[in-house]
Amino acid sequence: MTGVFTGFATISVLIALGALLAQLKILDQQGQRTLSTLAFYVASPALLITVMDDSDLGFVFSGNLVAVAGAVLVSATLIVTVARLRRRDLGTTVVATLCGSYANAGNLGLPIASYVLGDPILVAPTLLLQMLVLQPLALVILDADASTTRLSFWAVVRRPLTNPITVASLIGVALSVTDLDLPVAVSDPLDLVAGMAVPSMLIAYGVALRLGPLPGRGVPPLDLAAVVATKQVVQPVAAYVIGRFLLGLDAEALLAVTVLSALPTAQNVFVVAQRYDRAVLLARDVIFVSTLATVPAIMLVVLLLT
């Protein structure tokens, strides 16, 4: 338990540092975007390659992945059912489903897996599921909803391959499967770049919290509460139930899938909502509220399971 509190303290210090840098006007929104872009396109892919290269793929594609996928299916099904009963349009339903099931596995999942759970590879099943299945599927549906013409097969195939996190995950899997060792001239710089992934993400997140706008009043409170509860309560509970009673996961794996299922909604859901102009205010407010609820939610999970 001491290690868990130490991990959260480490993360909190770096987030607070980002907020302080924003308060002192050392970093502004442009600086925050630069840090986030660097983390997304360079540092996080490097970290994933190094982590997955050294990982046991039997673990990545183990019961952890099944538990995470099952929890996503439960929360997504619940939101889709409610949205259809309330006669929401297809685009709004897709964005609401992402809000209630798509975790911030990159910006917060990697640091939490590293410093709270003790191993960044624990977030790999969640990242792979989201980047290779959930995100491409959602974007294809949104494209189809917004397009007057039918998407080609190759347009569907190419979409996930434009995401650096997806590409890095595939490279890491390929290196692990083939058991290839990268030359020192490649691995050493890669390790250095990977080392800045977690701090840059957390500092950028702290800047965003300080400078970002507070949520408005454009979303019905019941809608907001329902989606946040689905993400922060239903999904981790489903992961726990599936992991313990259906899969028989050990204590460490059960803690990992439950904690990672309690992560807040990913910030790129808001980007998707803006891109397709569907449920933009809902996405913004769910991200904000679920992020505030993350630390107490995860601390409760840790206290109950350890």
C-alpha positions in Angstrom: 0.0 0.0 0.0 2.9 2.4 0.7 4.1 1.9 -2.8 0.7 2.8 -4.2 0.5 6.1 -2.2 4.1 6.9 -3.2 3.1 6.3 -6.8 0.2 8.7 -6.6 2.3 11.2 -4.8 4.9 11.1 -7.6 2.2 11.6 -10.2 0.6 14.4 -8.2 3.9 16.3 -7.8 4.5 16.3 -11.6 0.9 17.4 -12.3 1.2 20.2 -9.7 4.5 21.2 -11.3 2.7 21.6 -14.6 0.0 23.7 -13.0 2.6 25.8 -11.3 4.5 26.4 -14.6 1.2 27.6 -16.1 0.4 29.8 -13.1 3.9 31.4 -13.4 3.3 31.8 -17.2 6.4 29.8 -18.0 4.2 27.4 -20.0 1.1 28.6 -21.8 -1.5 26.7 -23.9 0.9 26.6 -26.9 3.6 25.1 -24.6 1.1 22.6 -23.3 0.1 21.6 -26.9 3.8 21.2 -27.8 4.4 18.9 -24.8 1.3 16.9 -25.5 2.2 16.6 -29.2 5.8 15.5 -28.4 4.5 12.9 -25.9 1.9 11.6 -28.4 3.9 11.4 -31.5 7.4 10.7 -30.2 7.8 9.8 -26.5 4.8 7.6 -25.9 5.5 5.5 -29.1 9.1 5.1 -28.0 8.0 4.0 -24.6 5.5 1.5 -26.0 8.1 0.0 -28.4 10.6 -0.5 -25.5 8.0 -1.9 -23.1 6.4 -4.3 -25.6 9.8 -5.4 -27.0 10.7 -6.7 -23.6 7.2 -8.0 -22.7 5.7 -11.4 -22.7 3.0 -11.4 -25.3 1.3 -14.2 -23.5 0.5 -11.7 -20.8 -0.6 -8.9 -23.2 -3.1 -11.3 -24.9 -4.1 -13.0 -21.7 -7.1 -12.9 -19.4 -6.3 -9.2 -18.7 -7.3 -8.3 -22.3 -10.5 -10.4 -22.0 -11.5 -8.7 -18.8 -10.8 -5.2 -20.2 -12.7 -6.0 -23.4 -15.6 -7.5 -21.4 -15.9 -4.4 -19.2 -15.8 -2.1 -22.3 -18.6 -4.2 -23.9 -20.7 -3.9 -20.8 -20.4 -0.1 -20.4 -20.8 0.4 -24.2 -23.9 -1.8 -24.4 -25.5 0.1 -21.5 -24.9 3.5 -23.0 -26.0 2.4 -26.5 -29.2 1.0 -25.0 -30.1 4.1 -23.1 -29.2 6.4 -26.1 -31.4 4.4 -28.4 -34.3 4.5 -25.9 -33.9 8.2 -25.7 -33.8 8.5 -29.5 -30.3 10.0 -29.8 -28.8 10.2 -33.3 -26.1 7.8 -34.4 -23.2 10.2 -34.1 -24.2 11.4 -30.6 -24.6 7.7 -29.5 -21.1 6.9 -30.7 -19.5 9.8 -28.9 -21.5 9.1 -25.7 -20.3 5.5 -25.9 -16.7 6.6 -26.2 -17.2 8.9 -23.2 -18.4 5.9 -21.1 -15.9 3.3 -22.3 -12.7 4.9 -23.8 -10.2 5.3 -21.0 -7.3 7.7 -20.8 -4.8 4.9 -21.1 -2.1 7.0 -22.7 -1.9 10.2 -20.7 -2.8 8.7 -17.4 -2.7 5.0 -17.9 1.0 4.8 -18.6 2.0 6.9 -15.5 -0.4 5.0 -13.3 0.7 1.6 -14.6 4.3 2.7 -14.1 4.2 4.3 -10.7 1.1 2.8 -9.0 0.9 -0.7 -10.4 4.7 -1.0 -10.9 4.8 -2.0 -14.6 3.9 0.0 -17.7 3.2 -3.2 -19.6 0.0 -3.6 -17.6 -1.7 -0.9 -19.7 -0.8 -2.6 -23.0 -4.0 -4.7 -23.2 -6.2 -1.5 -22.7 -4.1 0.5 -25.3 -4.2 -2.3 -27.9 -8.0 -2.8 -27.5 -8.7 0.9 -27.8 -6.2 1.7 -30.6 -6.8 -1.4 -32.7 -10.5 -2.0 -32.2 -12.5 0.6 -30.3 -11.2 3.8 -31.9 -11.1 2.6 -35.5 -14.6 1.1 -35.2 -16.0 4.4 -33.8 -14.3 6.5 -36.4 -15.6 4.3 -39.2 -19.2 4.6 -37.9 -18.8 8.3 -37.5 -17.4 8.6 -41.0 -20.2 6.6 -42.4 -22.8 8.7 -40.5 -21.3 11.9 -41.8 -20.5 10.7 -45.3 -22.9 10.6 -48.3 -20.8 8.0 -50.0 -19.7 4.6 -48.8 -16.2 4.2 -47.4 -13.8 2.0 -49.3 -12.3 -1.1 -47.6 -8.8 0.5 -47.8 -10.0 3.7 -46.1 -11.2 1.6 -43.2 -7.9 -0.4 -43.0 -5.7 2.7 -43.3 -7.3 4.7 -40.4 -5.7 2.9 -37.4 -2.3 2.9 -39.2 -2.2 6.7 -39.1 -2.1 6.6 -35.3 1.5 6.6 -33.8 0.4 4.7 -30.7 -1.1 2.0 -32.9 2.0 1.8 -35.1 4.3 1.7 -32.1 2.3 -1.1 -30.5 2.5 -3.1 -33.7 6.2 -2.5 -34.0 6.7 -3.6 -30.4 4.6 -6.7 -30.9 6.6 -7.6 -34.1 9.9 -7.2 -32.2 8.6 -9.4 -29.4 7.3 -12.1 -31.7 10.4 -12.2 -33.8 12.7 -12.0 -30.8 14.8 -9.4 -32.6 17.3 -7.2 -30.6 17.6 -3.6 -31.7 21.2 -2.4 -32.2 22.6 -0.3 -29.4 22.7 2.7 -31.8 18.9 2.5 -32.0 17.9 1.1 -28.5 19.9 3.6 -26.5 18.4 6.8 -28.1 15.0 5.1 -28.0 15.3 4.5 -24.2 16.2 8.1 -23.7 13.2 9.4 -25.7 11.0 6.9 -23.9 12.1 8.3 -20.5 10.5 11.6 -21.2 7.1 10.2 -22.0 5.6 10.0 -18.5 6.9 13.4 -17.2 6.0 15.2 -20.3 2.4 13.8 -20.3 1.9 14.6 -16.6 3.3 18.2 -16.8 1.2 18.9 -19.9 -1.8 17.5 -18.1 -1.2 19.8 -15.1 -0.9 22.8 -17.5 -4.2 21.8 -19.1 -6.0 21.6 -15.8 -4.8 25.1 -14.8 -5.5 26.8 -18.1 -8.5 24.8 -19.4 -12.0 26.1 -19.1 -14.4 24.9 -16.5 -17.4 22.9 -17.8 -20.5 24.9 -18.7 -24.1 24.2 -18.2 -25.0 23.0 -21.6 -25.3 19.3 -20.7 -28.3 17.9 -18.8 -27.0 16.9 -15.3 -28.7 13.5 -15.6 -26.9 12.7 -18.9 -23.6 13.8 -17.5 -24.0 11.8 -14.3 -25.1 8.7 -16.1 -22.1 8.7 -18.5 -19.6 9.5 -15.7 -21.1 6.8 -13.5 -20.9 4.3 -16.3 -17.2 5.1 -16.9 -16.1 5.4 -13.2 -18.3 2.8 -11.6 -19.9 0.3 -14.0 -16.8 -0.3 -16.1 -14.4 -1.1 -13.2 -17.0 -3.2 -11.4 -17.6 -5.1 -14.6 -13.8 -5.6 -15.1 -13.6 -6.9 -11.5 -16.5 -9.3 -11.8 -15.3 -10.7 -15.1 -11.7 -11.0 -14.0 -12.5 -12.6 -10.6 -15.6 -14.8 -11.2 -15.3 -15.7 -14.9 -11.5 -15.7 -15.5 -10.1 -16.3 -12.1 -7.4 -13.7 -12.4 -4.8 -13.6 -9.6 -4.7 -10.6 -7.2 -2.2 -8.6 -9.1 -3.9 -9.0 -12.5 -7.3 -8.3 -10.9 -6.0 -5.1 -9.4 -4.5 -4.0 -12.7 -7.7 -4.5 -14.8 -9.9 -2.9 -12.2 -7.7 0.2 -11.7 -7.1 0.7 -15.4 -10.9 0.4 -16.0 -11.4 3.2 -13.5 -9.4 5.7 -15.6 -11.2 8.8 -16.8 -12.4 9.4 -20.3 -9.6 10.0 -22.7 -9.1 13.6 -23.9 -9.0 12.6 -27.6 -12.7 11.7 -27.3 -13.3 15.5 -27.2 -11.2 15.8 -30.4 -13.4 13.2 -32.0 -16.6 15.0 -30.9 -15.3 18.3 -32.3 -14.2 16.7 -35.5 -17.7 15.3 -36.2 -19.7 18.0 -34.3 -21.5 15.4 -32.2 -22.1 15.7 -28.4 -19.2 18.2 -28.0 -20.3 19.6 -24.6 -21.0 16.1 -23.3 -17.5 15.0 -24.2 -15.9 18.0 -22.6 -17.8 17.8 -19.4 -17.5 14.0 -19.0 -13.7 14.3 -19.4 -13.5 17.1 -16.8 -15.7 15.4 -14.2 -14.3 11.9 -14.7 -10.8 13.2 -14.4 -11.6 14.9 -11.1 -13.1 11.6 -9.9 -10.2 9.4 -11.0 -7.9 9.7 -7.9 -10.6 8.9 -5.3 -12.0 6.2 -7.5 -8.7 4.5 -8.0 -7.7 4.9 -4.4 -11.0 3.2 -3.4 -10.2 0.3 -5.8 -6.7 -0.1 -4.3 -8.0 0.1 -0.7 -10.6 -2.6 -1.4 -8.4 -5.0 -3.4 -5.2 -4.8 -1.4 
